[in-house]
């Protein structure tokens, strides 16, 4: 089992640990107030050190989305339709 430190786009630190062949765990470290989440390990790589920061960030985003840890979802701002009369 190995681990790698990831600093996400918000500046929060995570330890990425390969729990087994199918699960990697993202554990918050330092002052990171987030909750640990499990992510599906990529089938093409077994070592967190072989992935780029961007790939790890995508894995973290997906794991948080699936677990409901980050409840906010991005939505396109609603524009007023030019086809509707006021």
Protein Blocks (a to p, Z undefined) as FASTA:
>chain_A
ZZdddddfkopacddddfblmbccdddehjbfbdcddddddfkbcbfklpcfklmmmmmm
mmmmmnomamcdcdddddddfkbcZZ
